[in-house]
Amino acid sequence: MSGGPPVVIVGAGPAGMAAAATLAEAGLRPMVLDKFPGPGGQGWRAPAVGGSGPLASLDGEDARRARERFLELARSGRIDWYPETTVIDLTRERLWAVGPSGEVDSTAWSRLVLCPGAIERIVPLPGWTLPGVYTLGGAQTALKGQACALGRRIAFLGTGPLLWLAAAQHVIGGVEVAVVADTARLQGLLVSFPALLANRHRLGLGLRCVRVLRRARVPVLRGVRALAILGQGHVEGVRVTTRRREWSFACDAVATSFGLVRQLQLPDLLDVPIRFDRESESWLAEVDDAHRTAVPGVYLAGDAAGIRGATAAALTGERAALSLLEDLGRPVDAARCVRLRKQLQRHARCARALGRAFPLPSALEAEIADDTIVCRCEAVTAGALREAARAFEVDEINRAKALTRCGMGRCQGRFCGPTAARVLARARGIDLEAAGRLRTQPPIEPLPAHVRPVEGGSMA
Amino acid sequence: MSERLETEVLIVGGGLVGCATALALARRRTPCLLVERDRCGAQASGVNYGGVRRQGRALAELPLANRARRMWGRLARLVGHDSEFRATGHLRLARDAAELARLERWAEEARRFDVRCELLSPAELTARWPWLAPGLAGGSFCADDGQANPRLTTPLFARAAREQGGRILEGRAVTALERSTKGFRAAIENGPEIEARVLVNAAGAWGPAVAALAGEEFPGEVIAPNMLVSEPLPYRIIPNLGTAGPGVYVRQVPSGSVLFGGGRGVADPVTRRCRPLTSTSLATLAEARRIVPDLARATIIRSWAGIEGRMPDDLPVIGPSPRVPGLFHAFGFSGHGFMLAPAVGAVLAELILDGHSATSLAGLEPTRFEPASRVAVAT
């Protein structure tokens, strides 16, 4: 490749793989940095050897095809792939990453396609810090990626499509599912049903999950009002409260989360405008229809640009790559762009409907008991947050962090940030938007202090 | 018609210096109003390294530092809450003979100011702190120095000032200043017009800009010291550590986190945004490993920077304006104001209310920049 800094793609999930393939096909040789050893990200992770059979059938063929195409392009040198490479800091000129042997390397970049994905939305339930409690994605990763179950009898708590998918995958994988308890009401799902018809594939997948669970006679509770995880030193059971009664289920593991949160650290480091979205009650980085950000040469794709599922994520990666090619003055097939736009609009409608069907239980979150830990890295309880908010008249989440240490630990507030803001907003009677969001500070992933910088950056 | 508010002293800037001044005035029942355009402690005051040391300071700062050290010892009573000040001692390390000579010279000179340092040989260093790197040239230990938590300190001063009757307006910028018959008239963003007899410029990095509003010129540079913190490690590093020359500061808090300071991030005084630099952080870590090799096992989880003003001689500007009656400056602390700030507030209150202070400010006065400043008092 001719001189000058490379085009860099961060993330090799569905969006990053699609962006890489699109750019490689146009003759660019993008550099792809990804924290995992293999391509696929969270959504399209490669199954463990021998563990693929029945589980893969719920994922479809798209994931496998995308991974194989990516690996083929990397093998033939048309993509410059850096696996196990975690980006820790980013400026408008350079980026820094920790590589597989723990060295810190850096490179200048000419254009960036950011595909950092999403993480699961945690709502701290009583008992959620007990050993044996995992996220839905964590349970799914163990099952798919390593062909192992996190317990003999697992309770699935939370809301969202992943709740049902992960539970069904465990049934198929031969694991006993104690209960599926969803805070969303059936009514919401029924109201959203017509809009979900816009995406037959996702709807079909959802219905298959329900069927798998019914056939296995798994207890299913919807419209759940309270959830608690019980046990002494380890998970022993869960208590689920519905409108009518309280239920108890014995189990030795819990998988729980409440949807996904866009990862905005990378765009935030570049000062890409980030705004509060009232409908999803969360923060989003602004991108245009063609996935350009307000920062020239920087594109955002995948879940970080909007939670629409893995298939849509791949389409946004392709769209972002086409925008990049357009901006380089390369010819781009207009019909392809139109087709992409239409497909993405359909996915967006479906995603909005899913958002309404599986809303975050905001009241449950705002009213977390005082003794429940919100920030587990620093062991900060909801009560401590409320107390600091009152004593210092705190009306902003970064100030609450300074006073309580909430969000100062290893995860840097990725998990507790949204909950802490909600608790603070409720305690002070202010808007969730006014409570703000935690500032992004590098390194955005932990940096081993033994690292030795590669002089001048060896990547490019 | 906009609202009008009268007060005795208007303080511009809600860093630790401004908040400490508000508290000192409020304790003496003097009506005061502090205006901060962000939140109190938003910049370097709230996010600095947290060193509370006299060792290594310019001698001109020592009278103030001695007074401040006495105040740190009873700070919890003064502000009504623990600021996590601990007199852990401050150990300064020499990496070569030149640095050792520097430590020895300072220890000798500081005796005049009653600051006692214990000079230590390489063997004594490793006997006392076995985790120190072998091969250091020597060290100097000041047992009375220590460290505190800056995240808590400024909000605590602000809260105490309010409780004593001081007024604090956050989220408002001063947009214009002029002389009035009473003293000063200030316009603030979305707020009342303010009349005050006395004006305190505690605007940190923006000190020269506020001075300019009052018609005075000062030099000054905007800096953003670079800091980082690790995940908890077993609590071993009790003293606050520093290198004698440019290099690194390291301290550990009892919960286990290790804090590192050294070098600079980047700052933009216009947008008031700053950020740490990974290149600086990596250099800081390399330097820290040279003095404590075990730190190679730490995991860094966050870095940050805060905007701070620096004067050409690395000393703060403290005292009455040479030209504008009723105007007092306290800015440009050049990266080491956290420790001094409680005393700066106390001294300013004395200068304002009594016309003099027993604490010497020799060498720190605004007059030292006089030849460079062309004064044109706005009327």
Chai-1 contact restraints between the chains, C-beta under 6 A:
chainA,res_idxA,chainB,res_idxB,connection_type,confidence,min_distance_angstrom,max_distance_angstrom,comment,restraint_id
A,D89,B,T278,contact,1.0,0.0,6.0,A-B,restraint_1
A,W96,B,T278,contact,1.0,0.0,6.0,A-B,restraint_2
A,F392,B,P155,contact,1.0,0.0,6.0,A-B,restraint_3
A,A402,B,R151,contact,1.0,0.0,6.0,A-B,restraint_4
A,R410,B,E231,contact,1.0,0.0,6.0,A-B,restraint_5
A,R410,B,I301,contact,1.0,0.0,6.0,A-B,restraint_6
A,Q441,B,R302,contact,1.0,0.0,6.0,A-B,restraint_7
A,Q441,B,W304,contact,1.0,0.0,6.0,A-B,restraint_8
A,P442,B,T278,contact,1.0,0.0,6.0,A-B,restraint_9
A,P442,B,S303,contact,1.0,0.0,6.0,A-B,restraint_10
A,P446,B,T299,contact,1.0,0.0,6.0,A-B,restraint_11
A,P446,B,I301,contact,1.0,0.0,6.0,A-B,restraint_12
A,L447,B,I300,contact,1.0,0.0,6.0,A-B,restraint_13
A,P448,B,T299,contact,1.0,0.0,6.0,A-B,restraint_14
A,A449,B,L285,contact,1.0,0.0,6.0,A-B,restraint_15
A,A449,B,L295,contact,1.0,0.0,6.0,A-B,restraint_16
A,A449,B,A296,contact,1.0,0.0,6.0,A-B,restraint_17
A,A449,B,A298,contact,1.0,0.0,6.0,A-B,restraint_18
A,A449,B,I300,contact,1.0,0.0,6.0,A-B,restraint_19
A,H450,B,A296,contact,1.0,0.0,6.0,A-B,restraint_20
A,P453,B,L282,contact,1.0,0.0,6.0,A-B,restraint_21
